[in-house]
Each structure stands twice: as C-alpha cells, then as structure tokens.
Amino acid sequence: MTQPAGLSTTEITEKARKIRISIIKMLLAAGSGHVGGSLGVADILATLYFGQHFQHDPAKPHAAGRDRFILSNGHICPALYATLAEAGYFPKAELLTLRKLHSRLQGHPVHRYSGHHGQHDLPGLEATTGSLGQGIEVAAGMALGFKLSGRGSRVICMTGDGEHQEGSVWEVLMFAAHKKLDNLTVIVDRNTLQIDGSTEQVMHLEPLSEKYQAFGWQVIDVDGHNPAQIDAALGEAASTHLKPTVLIAHTTMGKGVPMFENDFHYHGVAPKPAEAAQALTILGVF
C-alpha cells in the first residue's frame, strides 16, 4: 500500500479548483444533477484524497490494506467522481458520461453497474449509496468488520446534514459508539441547506455537536473549506482510541461560484449553459 500523496495546502486548494471545474462540465453535459452540494465538498474531498491521512492507491484500487471512503449523501456524487478522476482512478474524459445510459457514472453511486456490455465496477467506488441514511450504516459495518478481522483499514464516511433527519442515522451513531469503532470517521457536510430550504426550518438539527457527544463520539468542528484544518482533524481522528470521530465541516453550498452559493434552489439542478460558462470563467477557465 503506497502512502498518501501528502500535497501542500496550496496544492490541495488547486486540486479542489480543478474538481469544481470538472463538476460544472459534467453537470452541463448531463443536463441534470446536484451542483450546490457537489461544489461545496470539493475542498474536503481534495484534502482527503491528496492529504496525509487516507491510505489509497489509484494504481491498485482493490489493495487489501486500503482505507475506504463511503459517500452516504450519494446525490453529490459528481464531486466524488471528479475527485477520483483527478486522482487517476479513471480518465477524466469519462466524467462527461455522467447520468448517461450504460455509463459507470450514475446519478447516485453504483458499486457494480450491469450495463449493456456486462458488469462494470468503478475503480475507487466502495459501495452503492443514495438512499439517505444507508451509506453511514454501510460504513459502520465495514469498520466493525475490519475490527473483527484485525485489519488496520480505516473507514471515512461523508454524510449530509439534512440526512440527519433520517432516524436510521441516529441508530447507527449509537451502534458505532457502543462498538468503540475508533477506525470510523464521519464527515458531516454542514451547509445548513437541503432541497426544501434551511435545515433549521425544515427540521432543526442543533445542537448537533452536543448530540454527537451525547451519543459517545469525539467531535471536531472544522472549516470545510480550509485544507489545513481538515487534514489536521483527520489526523486527530486517526489517533483517537475507543470512540468514533465526527468532523462537523461547516461548508457553503455552491462554494466557488458566487451565484450558486447559499441558495437552496441550486441543491438539485444542473447549471444552464450560460450559468456554466460564467462559472467556468470564475473558476479560471477561459
């Protein structure tokens, strides 16, 4: 198993910019998808895949000693696909097949897609997710399995804040703490918005940190757009024993493109051609 890339924070920020560019291009080509949340987590995913605390090797995507990443809020998979392509798991050209018939890049992550030419696995994708509340349960199960088998692999799971309105999420949080799954780290994309508006208006979540603490988790609040903070928090999680860790990552939906930022109307839509052109200009593509 190779060591993580360990890029500098400046290099990670540049990777996040490239990921955002890919997100805009692929959603424009698809004509549908989720732009707001995808743009919002680019810094987190860039830090995870290009920082110091996630063991993976694009050349050996099935290596036994690898860490696992699970995207529980599967609707923002354009961000994960763009990150995997940026890391070299598959060619960037494939990103433009998003949501197309027989594509490996479906609108929610599909671990094994049975298409026209048989079954296809997407390198780097560990689980089929999208039904909110499901992915975090898969992640906890993986973490327990690694514990029982004595393997040192870690599991990182991203989940949405609106996803925490699912009762199954709280059941698995209780389970993970009870099983002392210190090899499990959950990252909450805390952008405070969901498809119908503010999370606090739809069904308020606060005090979210205190709820996690009451369930027996270590809680670390981070700026979800600060690679140095994110990387340090992932390192702290890796060195914590006998309890799982949650990173509550405070993010801005649509980050990087001002016209999309903090507007829940861009939760589940693709940019129109004129919007995409403007976004790409803002992101430095001329």
BELGIHU-V775888 format. One record per residue. N is the residue number from 0. RES is the residue in one letter. OMEGA is omega in radians with two decimals (999 if undefined). Layout:
# BELGIHU-V775888
N;RES;OMEGA / N;RES;OMEGA
This chain:
# BELGIHU-V775888
0;M;3.12 / 1;T;3.09 / 2;Q;3.08 / 3;P;-3.06 / 4;A;3.12 / 5;G;3.12 / 6;L;3.06 / 7;S;3.14 / 8;T;3.09 / 9;T;3.12 / 10;E;3.11 / 11;I;3.09 / 12;T;3.09 / 13;E;3.07 / 14;K;3.13 / 15;A;3.09 / 16;R;3.13 / 17;K;3.09 / 18;I;3.11 / 19;R;3.09 / 20;I;3.12 / 21;S;3.13 / 22;I;-3.14 / 23;I;-3.10 / 24;K;-3.07 / 25;M;3.10 / 26;L;3.07 / 27;L;3.14 / 28;A;-3.12 / 29;A;-3.08 / 30;G;3.10 / 31;S;3.14 / 32;G;-3.02 / 33;H;-3.05 / 34;V;-3.01 / 35;G;-3.13 / 36;G;-3.14 / 37;S;3.10 / 38;L;-3.04 / 39;G;-3.08 / 40;V;-3.07 / 41;A;-3.13 / 42;D;3.13 / 43;I;-3.10 / 44;L;3.09 / 45;A;3.12 / 46;T;-3.13 / 47;L;-3.01 / 48;Y;-3.12 / 49;F;3.10 / 50;G;-2.95 / 51;Q;-2.88 / 52;H;3.11 / 53;F;-3.08 / 54;Q;3.12 / 55;H;-3.13 / 56;D;-3.14 / 57;P;3.13 / 58;A;3.13 / 59;K;-3.01 / 60;P;-3.14 / 61;H;-3.13 / 62;A;-3.03 / 63;A;-3.06 / 64;G;-3.08 / 65;R;2.92 / 66;D;-3.14 / 67;R;2.99 / 68;F;3.12 / 69;I;3.09 / 70;L;-3.08 / 71;S;3.06 / 72;N;-2.91 / 73;G;-3.11 / 74;H;3.10 / 75;I;-3.14 / 76;C;3.04 / 77;P;3.11 / 78;A;3.12 / 79;L;3.12 / 80;Y;-3.13 / 81;A;3.13 / 82;T;3.13 / 83;L;3.11 / 84;A;3.12 / 85;E;3.14 / 86;A;3.08 / 87;G;3.13 / 88;Y;3.08 / 89;F;-3.07 / 90;P;3.13 / 91;K;-3.12 / 92;A;-3.12 / 93;E;-3.14 / 94;L;-3.10 / 95;L;3.05 / 96;T;-3.12 / 97;L;3.05 / 98;R;3.10 / 99;K;3.10 / 100;L;3.13 / 101;H;3.09 / 102;S;3.01 / 103;R;-3.07 / 104;L;-3.13 / 105;Q;-3.08 / 106;G;2.91 / 107;H;-3.06 / 108;P;3.09 / 109;V;-3.05 / 110;H;3.14 / 111;R;-3.07 / 112;Y;3.09 / 113;S;-3.08 / 114;G;-3.07 / 115;H;-3.08 / 116;H;3.11 / 117;G;-3.09 / 118;Q;-3.11 / 119;H;3.00 / 120;D;3.04 / 121;L;-3.12 / 122;P;3.13 / 123;G;3.13 / 124;L;-2.97 / 125;E;-3.06 / 126;A;2.99 / 127;T;-3.10 / 128;T;3.12 / 129;G;3.02 / 130;S;-2.96 / 131;L;-3.08 / 132;G;-3.07 / 133;Q;-3.02 / 134;G;-3.13 / 135;I;3.06 / 136;E;3.07 / 137;V;-3.12 / 138;A;3.12 / 139;A;3.10 / 140;G;3.08 / 141;M;-3.11 / 142;A;3.10 / 143;L;3.11 / 144;G;3.11 / 145;F;3.09 / 146;K;-3.08 / 147;L;-3.11 / 148;S;3.12 / 149;G;3.13 / 150;R;-3.04 / 151;G;-3.11 / 152;S;3.09 / 153;R;3.11 / 154;V;3.07 / 155;I;-3.12 / 156;C;3.00 / 157;M;-3.14 / 158;T;3.12 / 159;G;3.10 / 160;D;3.06 / 161;G;3.10 / 162;E;-3.13 / 163;H;3.00 / 164;Q;3.04 / 165;E;-3.12 / 166;G;-3.12 / 167;S;3.11 / 168;V;-3.08 / 169;W;3.06 / 170;E;-3.11 / 171;V;3.06 / 172;L;3.08 / 173;M;3.13 / 174;F;-3.07 / 175;A;3.10 / 176;A;3.13 / 177;H;-3.13 / 178;K;3.10 / 179;K;-3.07 / 180;L;-3.14 / 181;D;3.04 / 182;N;3.14 / 183;L;3.04 / 184;T;3.08 / 185;V;3.06 / 186;I;3.11 / 187;V;3.05 / 188;D;-3.01 / 189;R;3.10 / 190;N;3.05 / 191;T;-3.13 / 192;L;3.01 / 193;Q;-2.95 / 194;I;-3.11 / 195;D;-3.13 / 196;G;-3.12 / 197;S;3.08 / 198;T;-3.08 / 199;E;3.06 / 200;Q;-3.13 / 201;V;3.06 / 202;M;-2.91 / 203;H;-3.07 / 204;L;-3.09 / 205;E;0.06 / 206;P;-3.01 / 207;L;3.14 / 208;S;-3.11 / 209;E;3.11 / 210;K;3.09 / 211;Y;3.13 / 212;Q;3.14 / 213;A;3.10 / 214;F;3.03 / 215;G;-3.12 / 216;W;2.89 / 217;Q;-3.07 / 218;V;3.06 / 219;I;3.06 / 220;D;-3.14 / 221;V;2.94 / 222;D;-3.07 / 223;G;3.08 / 224;H;-3.12 / 225;N;-3.08 / 226;P;-3.13 / 227;A;3.11 / 228;Q;-3.12 / 229;I;-3.10 / 230;D;3.12 / 231;A;3.14 / 232;A;3.08 / 233;L;3.08 / 234;G;3.10 / 235;E;3.11 / 236;A;-3.11 / 237;A;-3.10 / 238;S;-3.14 / 239;T;-3.09 / 240;H;2.96 / 241;L;3.02 / 242;K;3.07 / 243;P;-3.11 / 244;T;3.01 / 245;V;2.97 / 246;L;3.04 / 247;I;-3.02 / 248;A;-3.12 / 249;H;-3.02 / 250;T;3.05 / 251;T;3.07 / 252;M;3.13 / 253;G;-3.04 / 254;K;3.08 / 255;G;3.12 / 256;V;-2.98 / 257;P;-3.09 / 258;M;3.10 / 259;F;-2.96 / 260;E;3.04 / 261;N;3.12 / 262;D;-3.05 / 263;F;3.10 / 264;H;3.10 / 265;Y;3.09 / 266;H;-2.96 / 267;G;3.12 / 268;V;3.02 / 269;A;3.10 / 270;P;3.01 / 271;K;-3.09 / 272;P;-3.14 / 273;A;3.11 / 274;E;3.13 / 275;A;3.12 / 276;A;3.13 / 277;Q;3.14 / 278;A;-3.13 / 279;L;3.06 / 280;T;3.12 / 281;I;-3.11 / 282;L;3.03 / 283;G;3.08 / 284;V;-3.05 / 285;F;999
